[in-house]
Amino acid sequence: MEILAFIGSAILFALFAMLVLFVLINISSRLAFIILFFTPLIFILIIPKTSIAFLAYQQMLLANGLVPVNNFHILLMLWSTLIGIILYTEFLTWYLGKGKSMKKRKHDLTTDKTSSSDTGSKNLGYAIKEAENILLRRN
């Protein structure tokens, strides 16, 4: 009976992790984060006795029976792993987007320098002609 409970718990946690990772990859990391937190909370609100019994179920004992490992501990481990993955993808997306915008800005600056030097020479020529006109009017 315990092996069936372990297999059932493992299947539920694997499905939960696959759902979150599927949403993370195909839809949005923010939606994956929302699903990660609100799915267990919704189940606890909808069916509290069953959810609490599932989370409180003891899977194993470690350290000669001193440390019990419940499904809640496994859920916390899964949460921390998936939160780390989500935050890493957010940071990586931000970093790559920042690098792309910096490259675009650098490219725009180099093109602006070439175009501004042409414009600057036109403005310089115009300024010199205006200065000549002003000086000639004074004399």
C-alpha positions as CSV (number, residue, x, y, z in Angstrom):
1,M,0.0,0.0,0.0
2,E,2.8,2.4,0.8
3,I,4.4,1.8,-2.6
4,L,1.2,2.8,-4.3
5,A,1.0,6.0,-2.3
6,F,4.5,6.8,-3.2
7,I,3.9,6.1,-6.9
8,G,0.7,8.2,-6.8
9,S,2.4,11.1,-5.1
10,A,5.3,10.9,-7.5
11,I,2.9,11.0,-10.5
12,L,1.0,14.0,-9.1
13,F,4.2,15.9,-8.4
14,A,5.6,15.0,-11.8
15,L,2.4,16.2,-13.5
16,F,2.5,19.4,-11.5
17,A,6.1,20.0,-12.5
18,M,5.5,19.2,-16.1
19,L,2.5,21.6,-16.2
20,V,4.5,24.4,-14.7
21,L,7.5,23.8,-17.1
22,F,5.2,23.5,-20.1
23,V,3.6,26.9,-19.3
24,L,7.0,28.3,-18.6
25,I,8.4,27.2,-22.0
26,N,5.3,27.8,-24.2
27,I,3.4,30.6,-22.6
28,S,4.9,32.8,-19.9
29,S,7.1,32.6,-16.9
30,R,4.8,34.8,-14.9
31,L,1.9,32.6,-15.6
32,A,4.0,29.6,-14.6
33,F,4.8,31.4,-11.4
34,I,1.1,32.0,-10.7
35,I,0.2,28.4,-11.4
36,L,3.1,27.2,-9.2
37,F,1.7,29.1,-6.2
38,F,-2.0,29.1,-6.7
39,T,-2.6,25.5,-7.7
40,P,-1.9,24.0,-4.3
41,L,-3.7,26.9,-2.6
42,I,-6.8,26.3,-4.8
43,F,-6.8,22.6,-4.0
44,I,-6.5,23.4,-0.3
45,L,-9.5,25.8,-0.5
46,I,-11.6,23.5,-2.6
47,I,-11.0,20.1,-0.9
48,P,-9.2,20.9,2.4
49,K,-9.3,17.6,4.1
50,T,-8.0,15.6,1.2
51,S,-5.3,18.1,0.3
52,I,-4.1,18.4,3.9
53,A,-4.1,14.6,4.3
54,F,-2.1,14.3,1.0
55,L,0.5,16.9,2.1
56,A,0.8,15.5,5.6
57,Y,1.3,11.9,4.3
58,Q,4.7,10.7,5.5
59,Q,6.8,9.2,2.6
60,M,9.9,8.2,4.5
61,L,12.0,8.6,7.6
62,L,15.6,9.8,7.5
63,A,18.4,9.8,10.1
64,N,17.1,6.6,11.9
65,G,13.6,7.8,12.1
66,L,14.4,11.3,13.4
67,V,13.5,13.3,10.3
68,P,10.1,12.6,8.7
69,V,9.7,13.5,5.0
70,N,6.1,14.3,4.1
71,N,4.6,15.3,0.8
72,F,4.7,18.9,2.0
73,H,8.5,18.7,2.1
74,I,8.6,17.3,-1.4
75,L,6.3,20.1,-2.5
76,L,8.6,22.7,-1.0
77,M,11.6,21.1,-2.7
78,L,9.7,21.1,-6.0
79,W,8.7,24.8,-5.4
80,S,12.2,25.9,-4.7
81,T,13.5,24.1,-7.8
82,L,10.9,25.5,-10.1
83,I,11.1,29.0,-8.7
84,G,14.9,28.9,-9.3
85,I,14.3,27.9,-12.9
86,I,11.6,30.6,-13.4
87,L,13.8,33.3,-11.9
88,Y,16.8,32.2,-14.0
89,T,14.8,32.3,-17.2
90,E,13.5,35.8,-16.3
91,F,17.0,37.0,-15.5
92,L,18.4,35.5,-18.7
93,T,15.6,37.0,-20.8
94,W,16.2,40.4,-19.2
95,Y,20.0,40.1,-19.7
96,L,19.7,39.1,-23.3
97,G,17.1,41.8,-24.0
98,K,19.4,44.4,-22.4
99,G,22.3,43.2,-24.5
100,K,20.2,43.4,-27.7
101,S,19.1,46.9,-26.9
102,M,22.7,48.0,-26.1
103,K,23.8,46.6,-29.4
104,K,21.0,48.5,-31.2
105,R,21.9,51.7,-29.3
106,K,25.5,51.3,-30.2
107,H,24.6,50.7,-33.8
108,D,22.3,53.8,-33.8
109,L,25.1,55.9,-32.3
110,T,27.6,54.8,-35.0
111,T,25.0,55.6,-37.7
112,D,24.2,58.9,-36.0
113,K,27.8,59.9,-36.0
114,T,28.2,59.4,-39.7
115,S,24.9,61.1,-40.4
116,S,25.6,63.8,-37.9
117,S,29.0,64.5,-39.4
118,D,27.3,65.1,-42.7
119,T,24.7,67.3,-41.0
120,G,27.4,68.9,-39.0
121,S,29.4,69.9,-42.1
122,K,26.2,71.3,-43.6
123,N,25.5,73.2,-40.4
124,L,29.1,74.4,-40.2
125,G,28.9,75.7,-43.8
126,Y,25.6,77.4,-43.0
127,A,27.1,78.9,-39.8
128,I,30.1,80.2,-41.7
129,K,27.9,81.9,-44.4
130,E,25.7,83.4,-41.7
131,A,28.8,84.7,-39.9
132,E,30.1,86.3,-43.2
133,N,26.8,87.9,-43.9
134,I,26.7,89.4,-40.3
135,L,30.3,90.7,-40.6
136,L,29.7,92.2,-44.1
137,R,26.6,94.0,-42.9
138,R,28.6,95.7,-40.0
139,N,31.3,97.0,-42.2
